[in-house]
Amino acid sequence: QVLLVESGGGLVQPGGSLRLSCAASGIIFSFYAIGWYHQAPGKQREWVATISAAGSTNYADSVKGRFTISRDNAKNTVYLQMNSLKPEDTAVYFCDARLGDGDYWGQGTKVTVSS
């Protein structure tokens, strides 16, 4: 059984930081590209960042320079370091593991950026 579990969300003030984690089990983690997405209330899910199996990274323009995605294959975990958070970053954040036809999602972790 494949399981992805996100954690690290919470309430933070504008300008603050959070680190999200996505822990995977049931897959050969190092083979998978992992993506982070977010979904704000009343909006569609949007892509945030991806890290490939080889470790190359890509970011949405809205988070470039503020967010950093990384992976630790020994821990089957991908991280999303989020700095300089803005109210518009408020959303539920999901991770996605993808390899060929395999596509697995976690349940999400909520991030609220508010003073």
N, C-alpha and C positions, 0 to 999 in steps of 0.2 A: 504494500500500500504506500502510495506516494503522499507525503505530507510536507507542506510548507507552512511555517509558522512565523508571522511577523511580530515584532515587539519593539518597544522603545518609544512609542507615541506618547503624547501627553499635551499638557497646556504649557505654552512658553510665550514670553513677551516678544513683541517685535524687536528684531535685532539679535535675538537669542539663537541658541543652537540645540539640536537634538541629533542623536545617532540612532537610526533604525537598524534592526537586524532582521534577516530572513534566514531561518534555519531549515534545512531540508533533510528529509530522510526518505528511503525507498527508491532512490535513484543514484546512478553513478555521477555524483554532483559535478565533478571536474569536467565532465563532457558537455555540460549544459550552459547555454547562455542564460543569464538572469537579468530580468528587467524589473524596474520599479515603475509603477503607475500611480496616479492619484485620481480621486473622484471627489470633487467638491459637491456640497449639497445642491441638488437640482441640476447638476451638469453631467456630461458624459465623462467616462473614464479617459484620462489622458496619459500618454507616455511621458516619463520623467527622465529615465536614464537606463542604459544597458551596459553590462559588462559581458564580453564574450568568454568562451572557454579558454581562449588564449590570453585573456586579460585586457584586451583593448576596450576602450570606453567611449560612449557617446552620450550626449546630454541634450535635452530640450533647451532651446534658447532662453527660456524663462528662468532656468536654474543654473545656466553656465556661469562658472566662477563662484558660485555659492554652495553648490552641492558636489559631493565626491562619492562615487561608487567604488567599492573595493570588494575583494573576495578572499576568503581563507579556506582553501579546499580541504585543509586538514581538519577544519571544524565544520565543514559542509555549510558554511554561512557566508552570506553576502551582506554588506553594510551600506548604508546610505548616510553619510555625514552631511547634515544640513546646517549651514551657517547663514547668518544675516537673514533670518527668517522674516517673512512679510505676512501680513494678514491674508493675502491672497494665496499663500501656501496652505491655508487651512483646508484639510481634506482627509479622507481615509486613504491610506497608502497601502498598496498591494504589491507583492512580488510575484513574479511569473518565471517559471523555469521552462525553457524551450529547447527541444532537440528534434529535428525532423518533424514527424507527426505528433510527437509528445509535447503537450502544453499543459502545465499544471499551475494552479493559482492558490495563493493563500487566502485567508479570511480577512486580512487587512488589520491595520492599526491606525487609530485616529490621531491626527495632529491638529491642534488648535493653536493658532497664533493670535493672541489678543492681549491687550493691556487691561 
